Amino acid sequence: MPSLAVGARRLHDCGRSGWWQLLILTVIGIILLLIWWATEGSSEENEYGTGLD
């Protein structure tokens, strides 16, 4: 469960919804999620709250 929360937080930092984690059920989705999780997040506020503190 904690890994789902961390994954959702990383996606929110990149401006995407946590629901994108459902892509992990597909092979191509795993690659896409790894790329998104590895990108640097925004330090600005987004629709999900404040960015990196």
MOQUI-V451914 format. One line per field, one symbol per residue. ss: DSSP state (A for helix, B for strand, O for the rest). phi: phi as a letter, one per 20 degrees, with the letter a starting at -180 (. if undefined). burial: b if it has 16 or more other C-alpha atoms within 10 Angstrom, else e. A space follows every 10 residues. Layout:
ss: ???
phi: ???
burial: ???
This chain:
ss: OAAAAAAAAA AAAOOOOAAA AAAAAOAAAA AAAAAAAAOO OOOOOBOOBO OOO
phi: .gffffffff fffendffff fffffdffff fffffffeff eeeefcfdpf efe
burial: eeeeeebbbb bbbbbbebee beeeeeeeee eebeebbeee beeeeeeeee bee
